[in-house]
C-alpha cells in the first residue's frame, strides 16, 4: 500500500468509523426511549379506562364496552383491542389484526401487546372480572427511527467528503515532494543528470531534495570524468592501433619476403637436385662399367666405396628433390589404374636382396576384399611403400617385416585402403615418435651415420599421403618393433571383387613352413584356390610338397636331411627358400619341382602351381594378368532425376540406345520410392529441385543398400562453382556434368562407368561456350551485345543432338514458362529473398541452355554467377536486362508458330 493511501486511510477512515459507531448508539437509544414512552402512555390510558370497563363487564353492557374499546383504540393509536372474561373467554375484539386465542392469557409475553386486569370497584372482591389486551401500532416508531438513520447518514456523507478533501490536501502536501524525489532518482538511473529539485519548507523534505541534488551533481561530474578518460583511452588506443598497423605492414612485408625467399630456396633446391643427378648418374654408370674391367683387390675395394657413396648421394638428392617439389607445390598427382597386389609385390621384389642378406621374412598380405583395379597415382604409392619398407628393413636385424593392405571403407565408387608396414626392429620411444615426421629428423643423431639416410623420407611420405587425402601414423615400442600405417583414398570406377587367380580342383598339397605368418598366408591361398593343404607329418598322399626353408636349413647337416626328405617324396616339390640363388646350394628334385626365393610374388606362386599341378593349362598366357572385366550386359538401367520435364525428355532423347533402359522421375522423393524396389546401373541427378535437392537425394540413396552405395550418381546442373563441385563430390556424387550436355563428355561418362559407348557426335558445349564467351558483357556492363541473336534455331538443333523438332519444342516450352519465371523472380527480388531468386534463375539458366536462345542464355548465366558471388547488391540492373531479353524472346513465339504452319 502506498504512502498516499495510508495517509488517506488514517485521516479519513478513523473519523468516519467513530462517527458510524456514535450514530448506531444514538439510533438504538432513541428507539428504546420512544418505545418506553409509548408503553407508559398506553398503560396510563388503560388504567384510566379500566374501572369503566370493569363496570361494563360486570353489568354485561356490550354497547358500552364497544364505546370504551373504540375510544381506547382511537385515542392511543392502537391496532387491536380485545376484552376477555374472568374465565378467559373473549368478549370483544376491535382493530386490524386478529386477537390471541381464548386460552392464551399469557399475552404479556408477546411483543407489541399490553395486558391489563379489569378489577371490580373498591370494596368488592379482588378477583378480576376480566382482562384487557391491546396491540400497539409501532409504525410511527419505525418511521422515526428511519428518519434518524437517514439524517445521520447524510451527516456522515458530508463529514466524509469534508474529511476526504482535508486528507487529500494533507497527503498531496506530504507525498508530492517524495514523488518528485523518486522521479529524480529514476532519471538519475537512466543517465539524466541535468535535474534540480526545488527545496521544500519541511525540514525532512528539504534535506531529501538537497541530497538528491548533490547526488545528481556527483553523477554529472563522474560522467564528465569518465568521458575524459574514454577520450584519453581512445586516443591512446588509436595510437596503439596505428603502431600495430605499422608493425603488421612490416610483418606482412617480412612474411612476403620470407615466402619469396622460401620459394626461391625451394626452386633452387629443385633445380640443383636435378642438375646434380645428371652427373651423378654418369658417375654411377661409369663405376659399374669400371667394375667389369680387370682390377686388383684394392682397386675393387676403392670402387665399391665410390659406388656406395654415389648411391647414398643419389638417394639424398632424390629426397631433396621430392621435398623441394612438395614445398614449391610443383608435385602433381596422376590418375591411373592400379593393381594393388602387383604394386606391393613389385616393391617387395626391389627390397628382396636386402631382406635375403639380413635373413628377414618379408611378407605381403593383400586382403581378399580389396577390389581391383583402383584409380590413383601408382608412382607415389610405390614411393611411400618403398620408403617405409626400406626403413623397416634398415632398422630390423632379426625377425620379420609384414606389409598388410586392408579395405577400410567402401562407399559408392570411393575406396579407402589401410596399408601398414610392421617390423620387429629396434622400435621407437614416445619422444622419438613425436618428432619422427619432421624434416631432417631421425630417431637418434647417430642413425644417419650408422644406417644412412637424410631424415627426409618420412616427411616426404607424410606430405605425399596428405596430398592423396590420407593420414599416416605410427605405433611403436622401444626394443620390440614399429608399425607404420596410413590410409589411402582411391577411386574404384571399374573395380570388382578380386577373382581367384587359379583353380587347383581340390588338389592335395602338403605344407611345411616354420614362419607362422607365411604359413597362414600359404594356407589361405590354397583354400582360396580350392586346394586341400595338409600338415607336413600327415600320412595322407599329396600331389605337391611345399617346403619353406630358412637359411640355416642349407648348412651341411640340415641340407642332407632335407635332400633325403625330397628323395623320399613321390610328388613334385616346391621349395620356398629364404635367401638367394647365389648364397644357397641347390637341392635335387628327382620328381620335379621348382625353387622360389622369398619374398616371392603372388604371380610367381600362381605360375609355379600351374606348372606343377596343372601342366595342361596354357602356359603362354600371362600369369600375372587379371581376368578381363565382365562383358557389359545387353540392357543397362539408367535413372534420370530432374524436376523439369523438357530437360528429362532431352536427356532421354540424347541417351537413346538399345542397350539402355531409361527411367525418368521428377523429384527426389519419387527417386527414393523407385530405388526401394529397383536397382539401376547409373543415375543422372539434377541438383536444384524443390523439396529434396540432388545432394540430399544422393545421400538418401547411398543409405538404402550396398548396391545403391556403389551406384554411379552424376550431377547434372547448369551452373557450378569450383568449391561447390568439390563439396558435391565429397557428399557422395561421382562426377558433375554441366548443361548444356556435351555428348562427347556424356559418352566418356557412359564408357567410364558402364563400359558403354554411344555414337560419336559433335560436341555442343564448345559451340555454346564459345558463342557466349565471345559475346559476354564486360564486368562493368550489364547490356547484352547487339550481335547476339535472340533466337538461333540452328544452334538449338545442335544443342538438341541434331533434332530440330526437339529444339523447336524446347524453345516453345521455354517461352511459355517465361511469364511465370519473371513473376516469381520479381517477387523474390522485391522481398530480397536470395535463395528463392537463385532457384528460379538457376531453372531458367538450365532451360535456356537447351534452346537456341543465346542472348537469354548469356544473360541468365551471367546473372546466376553474379548472384552467387555478389548477392543481390549488384544484380538489379542485370535483372532488368534479363526481363527485356525474356520479352524479346516471347515476341518471337508468334514467328515460330507461323514458321511451323508454313512447314
N, C-alpha and C positions, 0 to 999 in steps of 0.2 A: 504494500500500500504506500502511495506517495505521501510526501510531507504535506502537500496541499490538501489531500483527502483527510489526513489525520487532523489537521487544524480545523477543517470544516466539520468533521465529526465531533471534535471536542467542543467547539464553540456553538454548534447548532444542536447536536444530539442531546447533550445533557440537560440544557434548559427545557427543551421540549418534553423530555422524559419526566422531569419534575412537574411540569405543568399538567401532563396527562394523568399522573398519579393523583394530584390535588383535585382535578376535575372529577375523577372517578369517586373519590372520597366524598366530594360535595354532592354528587348525584345520589349516592347511597344514603347519606344522612338526610338529605332533603326529602327523599321518598319515604323514609321511615317516619320522619316527623309528620308528614302530611297524612299518612295512614293513621297515626296515633290520634291526631286532632279529629279526623273524620269519625273514628271509632268512639271517641269521647262524646262528640255531639250526638251520635246516634243513640248512645246509651242514655244520654240526658233526655232525649225526646221519648224514648221508650219508657223511662221511669215516670215521666210526666203523664203518659197515657195509660200506664199500667193499671191504676185504680179504676179508671173508666172502663177499660177493657174487662177488668175483673167483675165489675158490676154487671156489665152486659152479658158476660159469660154466665154469671150466677143467675141472671134473670132470663137467660136464653133469648136475648134480644138480638136477633140476627141482623136486623136493619141497622141497629146502632153499631154493631160490630163492623159492618161493611163501611159505615161512615168513618168510624175511627181508623180502620185499616187504610181506607182511601186517603184520609188526612195524613196519616203517618207516611204513606207511600209517596204523596206529592210533596210533602214538606222536606223530606230528608234525602231526596234523590235515590230512593231505594229501587231495586229491580224487582224484588219479590217480598211479600209479607204473608205469613202463614200462622194460623191460630190452631192450637191443639188443646184438647180437653185434658182433665186430670188423668184419664186412662190412656192418654196418648193418641186418641183418635183425632183426625183432622176435622176442624170446624170450619175453616175458611182459608182460601188461597187466592191471592191477588198479585199480579205482576206479570213479567215477561217470561221468566224461566219457571221450570217445574219445582215444586217444593219437595223436600225429602219425604220418604215413605212414612206411613203412620207409626211404624215401630222404630224409627230412627230418631231417638230423642237425644242422642249424643251429638247434637248439631253444632255444639260449641267447637268441636274439634275440626270441623270442616272450614277451609279458608274462605273468607268473604261472607260468612254467616254470623248472625248475632242471635243469641238465645237468652230470653228473659222469662222469669217465672211470674205468673199472674196470681198474686196473693189476695185473699179477701180483705174486707175493710178491717180497721183496727178493732180489737175487742173480740173478734171471732176466732175460729180455729186457724192455726198456722199452716194448715195443709194447703198447698197451691191448688187453685181452681183450674189452672191450665198453663199453657206455655205460649210465648210469642217468639216466632222465628222470623228474622228479617235478613235478606241478602243485599249487601251494599253494591252500588254501581261504581266501579273503580276506573272507568274510562277517563274521567277528569284527572284522576291522579296520574294515569299513564301519559296523558297528553301533556301534563305539566312536566313530567319527567323528561319527555322527548324534547320539549322546548328548552329545558335547561341544558340537555346534552347538545342540542344544536347551537345554543349560544356559546357554550364552552368550546365546541369545535371551531366555530368561526373565529373566536378569540385566539384559539391555538394556531389557526392558519395565518392570521395576521401577525401573531407573535413569531411564527416560523419564518415568514417572509422577511420580517424585520431582522431577525437573528441571522438569516442567510446573507442578507446584504452586509451586515456588520462583519460576519465571519469571512465572507469573500474578500471584503476590503482588507481585513487584517491578514488573510493568507496571501493575497497578492503582494501586500507590502512586505511580507516576510520571505516569500518564495521567489519573487521576481529576481532579486539580486543573485539568488542561488542558481536560478536557471541561466542567467547571463554568464555566471562564472562557469557553469557546466558547458555551455555553448563555446565559451572561450577556450576551455580545455580541449574540447573536441577539435576546434580549429587548429590548436597547437599540435594535436596528434596527427593532423593531416598536413602539417608543414606550413600553415599560415601563421607567421609570427608578427604580422603587422596590425595587431589589435591593441586596444587600450580600454580598460573598464573605468567607468566613472565611479568615484568613491561614494559610498553610501553614508548616511548620517549615523546609522547604528554602528557601534564600536566593532562588533564581531564581523559584520558585513564589510565594514571599511578595511579591516585587516585582511579579509579574504580577497577583496579586489586588489589591494596593494600587492599581495603575494602573487596573484595571477599575473599582474603587470610585470613584476620582477622576473617571473619565470619566462614570460614572453620575450623580454629583453635579453635574458640569458640565452635562450634558444636562438634568437636572431644573431647574437654575437657569435655563438658557436657555429651557426651556418656560414657566417662571413669568414670565420677562421678556417672552416672545412673547405670552403670554396677556394680560399687562398692556397691551402695545402694541395688541393686537387690540381689547381692550375700549375703549381710548382712541380708536383709529381708528374703531370702530363708533359711539362716542358723537359723534365729530366728524362722521362721515358722516350720522348721524341728524339732527344739527343742520343739516347742509347740505341734506339731503332736505326737512326742514321748510321751510327757506328757499326751496328750489326750488319746493316745492309752493305756497308763498305766492305766489311770482313767477308760477307757472303759472296760479294762480287770477286774479291780476291781469291776466296776459296774455290769459286767456280772456275776462275781462270786457271788456278793451280791444278784443279781437277782435270780440266780440259787438257792442260799441258801434260799432266801425268798420263791421261788416256792416249794422247798423241805419242808420247814417249813410249808407252807400253805397246801401242800398235806398231811403232817403228821398230821396237825391240823384237816383237813377235815376227814382223816381216823380215827383219834382219836374220833372226834365227832360222826362219823357214827357208830363206834364200841360201844362207850359209850352209845349213844342213844339207840342202840339195846339192850345193856346189862341192861340199866335202865328200858326199857319197860317190860322186863321179870318179875322182882319182882313187878313192879308197877301194872301189870295186875293181879298178885296174890293178891295184897293189895285190889284192887277194887273188885275182885271176892269175897274175904272173907268178905269185908264190906257189899256186897249185901246179902251174907248168914247170916251175923250177924243181918242185918236189919229185917230178917224174924223171928228172935227169940223174946222172951218176954223181952222188955226193957222199962224202965220208960221214962218219957218225957224228962228228962235232958239227959239221955243216947242217946235217939233218936236224939236230937239236936247235941250232940257231933258227933254222927255217920254221920249225914248229913254234918257237916263241914269237916269231914275226906273225905267223898265221893266227895264233891265239890272240895276240894284241890287236891285230886287224879285225878279227871277229868281234872282240869286245868293243872296239871303237865303232864298228858298223852298227852294233846293237844300240850303243849310246846315241849315235847320230840319228838312227831311226826313231828312238824315243823322243829326242829333242824335236825332230821334225813333226811328229804327230802332236806333241804337246803344243808346239808353236802354231800349228794349224788350228787346233782347238781354241787356243787363246785368241787367235786372229779371226776366228769364226769363218774359216775358209774350208772347213771339212763338210762335205756333203754326203748324205746317205743315199744309197740307191735301193731300188726295189727289184728283187729277182726271186725266182723260185728256189726254194731251199729244201733239200732232203737232209733233215737234221741228223739221221743215222750216218749217212755218208760223210757229212761235215765233221761230226765228232770222231769218226774212225780215221778221217784224214789227219786231224790234229794229233790224235794218239799215235799215228804212224810216224809223224815228224819227231815225236819225243821217244819213240821206241828205243833208239840206241842208248839214250841216257838212262832209261829205266832198266834196260838189259845190262848196262855197265854196272849199275848200282844194285842189280838183282832185286828190283822192286816189282811188285804186282801193279800194273797199270790197267784198270778195267773201266769200260764204259757201259752204263746201263741206261738205255733209252726205253722208257715205259711204253707199253703197247697202245695206251690211249692217246698218245701224241699223234695228231693227224699229219698227213703228208700229201702234197707238198705245201710248204708255207711260203709266205712272201716277206722278204726283209733284205737286209744287207749282209750277205754271207761273208764278205771280206772282213767286216768289223766284228761279226760274231766269232769268226775264226781268230781274229787278233786277240779278242778278250780271252777266249778259251786257251789260246796258245800261251798267253801271259800267265794265267792262273795255274795252268798245268806245269809250266816251266818253273814258277815259284815253288809249287808243291814238290816237284822232283828235286829242286835245288836244296830245300831245307829238310828233306826226308832222307835218312840214311838206312832205315830198315822198316819193312812193313809194306804199305800199300798206298796207292793213290787211286781213288774211285771218282769217276765222273758220272753224275746222275742227271737225267733230263726227264722232268715230270710235267704233266699238264696241271696248271694252277687254276685256269678259268677258261671257259669256252662260252661265248655269248655271240650269237649271230655268226658273222664272219670274222670275229675278233678272237684271237687266241692269246693267252698269257702263259708262257712257259716258265718253269722254275728250274734253273740249272745250278748245280752245285759241284764243287771240287773239294773232296775230303782227302786229308793225308794224315799220316801218323808221324809227323816230323817233330821239330823242336817246339812248336807251339808259340803262343804269344801271351804276354801278361795283359792285364786290363789297361795299364798305362800305354803299352805299345799299340794296342788296338785303337785307342783314341786318336793317335797321330798317324795311323797306318796309311790313310789315303791322301795325306798331304804331299805336295810336290817335293822332290829331292829328299825324301824322308825314308829311312829304313829303321827296322826294329832296334838294331844296335849299330853304333858308328863303325864297328869293326866288320859288319856284314859286307860292306862294299868292297873291302879288301879280301875277305875270306871267300865270299860267294860271288862277288862281282855285281854288276848292275848299277843303274844311275838313280834309283829311287823314284823314277817317273812311271814305271809300269802300272802300278795300281791306280795312280792318279789318272792316267790315260784311260784305264779300264772304267773307272768311275764316271768320267766325263762321257765316254762313248756310250755306256749303258744309259746314262741320263738323257743323252741325245736321242736314244732309241726309245725312250719313255719308260725305262725300268729303274730299279733300285738295286744296290749291292750292299751286302752286309757280311760280317764275319763273326764266327763263333770259334773260340779257341781257349785252350787251357795249356799253361806252360808245361812243357815236357811230355804232353800227350798227343797233341796234334791240332789241326785247324780245319775249319770248313768255311770256304768262301761260297756264298750263294748269291744269285742275282735273278731278278725277274726280267722277262723279255717279251714285250707285246709284239705280236706279229699278226699279219693278215692271213686269212685262210679261205680265199675266194673259191679255190678249186680243191680244197683239202678233203680227203676222205680218210676213213679209218685204215691204218696200215694193214694191207693184206699179208698173209703168211707167204714168206719167200719161197718155201718149198713144202712139198707134201711127202713125208717119208713112209706113208702107208703102213703104220704100225710096226715099223722096223724095231728090232730089239737091239739096244745099244748098251754095252757095259761101260761104266764110267768110273774113272779114278782121278780124283783131284783133291789135294790136301787144302788148297786155299779155299776157304768157305765161300766168299763172295763169287769167285769164279765158278765154283761147283753149282751154287744156286742159279747162276746165270745160264750155265750149260743145261741144267735140268729144265729150266723154264723154256729155253729154246727148243729142246727136244719134245717137250709136251706141246708147245705151240705148233711144232711141225709134225705133230701126230706120230711121234716115235714113243717107244717104251724104254725109259732109262732103267738100268739095273745097277745094283751095288757091285762093287768090284769083286767081293767074295761070294756073290750069288752063284749057285751051281747051275742055273739055267743057261742054255746055249744062247749066244748072241751073234748078231750079224756084223757087229763092229765093236771094236775096243777103242775107247778114247783114254789116253794116258796123259795126265797133266804132270810133268816132271819139272823139278826145281834144278837149279844149277848144281847142287850137291849130288843129285842123282846121277850125274855123269862122271863122278870120280871112279876109280878102278873097281872098288868093291861093289858099289851100287850099280855101276854100268853092267857088270856081268849078271847081276841079279835081274835087272830089267830085260837084258837080252834073252835070258832064259825064259822069262815070262812071255816075251813076244814069240819066241820059238815054239812054246807050248800052246799058243793061241791059234785056233784053227780058223781065224777070220782076219780080215784086214784090220790094221791098227792105225789110228790117227794120233800122233804124238803132238802134244801142246807143250813146247819147251819154253821155259823162262830164261831165255838167253838168245844168242845169235849163232848163225851157222859157222862163223869163224872161230868162236871160242869152244863150241861144244862138238864132241865127236858124233859121227852119225851112227845110228842103230840100224842093224839089218832088219828088213821087213820081208820075211820069206813068203807070207801070204798076201803081200801087197799092203799098201798104205801110203801115208804121207806125213811129213813133219811141218807143223806150223809153229812159228816163233811168236811168243807173246810180246806185246799185245797184238792180237790178231783182230782183223775187222770181221763184221758180220758177213760181208760179201765173200771173204776168204773162207770162212767156215761153211757157208752155203755151197760154195764151189767144191770144197773137199768132200762134203757129204754127198753131193750129187755124183761125184766121180767114184766114190767108194760104195755107195748104196744104190745108185740109180745110173748105172753105166749106159742104159739105153736112152737116156734123155739127150736132147740135142745140146752138146757142149759148146757149139759155136754161138749159142745165144748168150748175150752179155749177162753175166751172173748178177752183177750188182744193180741191174736196171730194174726199175719198178714196173709193175704191170700198167698197161695203158688205162687211162681213165675210162669209165663206163660210157658206152655209146649213148648219145642223147636220145631219150625216149621219143617215140613218134609224136606224142602230143604233150606239150608243156602247158602248165596253167599259169596264167598271169592275171593279177588283180589291179585294176585302176581305181584309185580313190580320189575323187575330185567333186567339189560341190557345184561346179559349172558344167552344165550339160554339153554345150558346144566343145569345151575342152576335152570332155570324155570321148565324145564322138570323133574328134580329130585324132586323138591318141589311138583310139581303136582302129581308125582307118589307116593310120601310119603303120600300125603293127600287124596288118593283115598278113597272115602266114598260115599255111596248112598245118604247121607243127605247133601252133599256138592256140590255146583255148582261152579267150579273154572274157573276164567278168568285170563289170563296172558297178560301182556303188557311189552314192552321192554324199556320204558323211562318214565320220569316224565311227559312229555308233553302228551304222549298217556294216561297216567293215568288221567290227568286232563280232557282230551276230553271224556274219558269214564265216569268220575264222573259227568259230566254236564248232562248226560242223564240217568245214572243208579245209584243205591244205592247198597251197599254191607254191609255185617254184620261184616267183618274183612278184614284187609289189611296186607300183609307181604311185607315190604318195604326194598329194598336194599338201602344202604346209599350212596355208591360211584357210581355215574352214570354220564356219560357225559351230558353236558347241565345243567338241573336241578337235583341237588343231592336229596337224600332222605329227608333231613331236609327241603329244600325249597319246595319240592313236598308236604310234610306233612302239612306245614303251609298254602300252597295254598289250599289244600283240606279242611282244617279246616275252611277256609273263605268262602267256597262255599255255605253252608247251615247249618242249625242246625242239620240235620241228619248226615252230614259228621263231624260236630264238636264233635258228641258223638261216632262216629265210632271208634272201637279199631284199632290202627295202630301199628304194631310190627316191630321194626328194625331188619333186618337180615343182619349180617355182619360177616366177617372172623376175624376181629381184632377190639378191642375197649379197650381204657384205661379207668380207673375209672373216671377221670374227664370228658372225652368225654361222658361216659354213663350218668352222671348227666346232662350235657348240653343237650343231646338228650331228656331226659325225661322232662327237663324244656321247651324245644322247642315244646312240644306237643305230643311226642311219648309215648305210654303206657307201652312198655316193650322192652327188647333187647334180641334177640335170636342169639347165636353165632354159626357160621359154624365150623365144620360140624353139621348138625341139629341132636340134641338128640331127638329121637322120644318120650321119656318119658317127656321131657320138652315141646315138641310140644303138646302132649296130655294134659298136665297141662294147657297150654295156651288156647287150644280149650275148655277145660272144664271150665276154669276161665271166659273167655269172651263170649263163645257161649253156654255153658252148654252141649257141645258135647264131647263124649268120644270115642277116636279112639281105635283101637285094641292095646293091650299092647304088647310091643316088647322090646327086649334087648337094653339097652342104648348104643349108639355108641360113644358118646363123651368121656366117661371114657376110652374106649378102645384106641381111638386115643390119648387122652391126656396122658394116662399112657405110651403109646409107645413113644411119643415124649419127655415126661419129663424124662423118664429113659435114653434116648439116647441123651438128649440135650447137646450141647457143653458147655464147661466151659466158664466163662466170658471172659477169655483172649485167647480163642481158636476159630478159625473160621472153623475148619475142622470137617466134619461130621464123626461119628464113623463108623468103617468098618462093625460092626454088623447090622447096619440099612439097610434093603434091599431097592433096587431101586424100585422094583415093588412087591406088595403083593396083589394079586387078592382076597385072602380070606378076608383080612381086607377091601378091596374095596367093596366087596359084602355086608359085614356087614354095611359099611357106606351107601350103597345104599339101605338099608332096606331089605337086603336078596336077591336082584335081581342081579345075576351075570352078566346077559346080559347088564344091565344098567351100572354096574361098568366097564365092558369092553368098552362100548360105551363112557363113560365119560373119560376113560383113553386114548382112541384113539383121542378124540377131544382135550384133553389136549396136547398130543404130537404133533398134527397138529398145535396148536397155539403157540408152544414154540419158533419157529424161529421168528415169528413176535414180540413176547414179548421180546425176547433177543435183537432184533434190536432196539426197542423203548427204552428199559432200558439202553442200551449202549449209545444211542444218548442223552438221558436225563442226564445221569451221565457226559458225556463229556461236556454238556452245563451247568452243575451244577444246573439243574432245579429240585429242590427237590419235588415240588408238582406233576409234571408230572411223575417223577420216582416213587413216592408213589402210584399214581393211577395205574400204571402198576404192581407194586409189590403187591398191595392190590388185584387186579384182579387175579393175578397168585396165590396168597395165597388162595383166595376163590375157585378157580378152583381145586387146588391140594388137598384141604381138602375133596373134594367129591370123590377122586380117591384113589386107592391103591398105592400111591406113597409116602411112609412115609419119605424117605430121602429128597426129594424136599419139602415136606410139612414142615418138621422141619426147613430146612434152610431158606425157604421163611418166615416162621413165625418169626424166629429169626431176619432176615433182616428187616422186617417191624417194629418190636419192636425197633431195633437199629436206624432205620431212624427216627422214631417218637420221640425218646428220645435224640439221639445224633446228628442227622442231617447227612450230607454227610462225615464228617471228618473221621469216623471210619468204613465206610461201604465198602471201595474199596476191601479189601481182602475177605470179606464175599460175595461180588458180584461175584468175580471170582469163588468162590466155588459154588455159585448158578448156574453160567454158566456151570461149569463142570457137576453138577448134572443134569442140563437140557440136556446136551449132552448125558449123560449115559441113561437118560430116553428115548431120541429119538432113541438110539441104540436098545431099547427093542421093538420098534414098529414092526419090521420085525418078531420078535419071536411071538408077539401077533397075527399077521396075519397068520403065519404058524399054530399056535395052533387052530385058528378058522377054517382053511381049513381042518385040521386033524379031527375036530369035525364033 
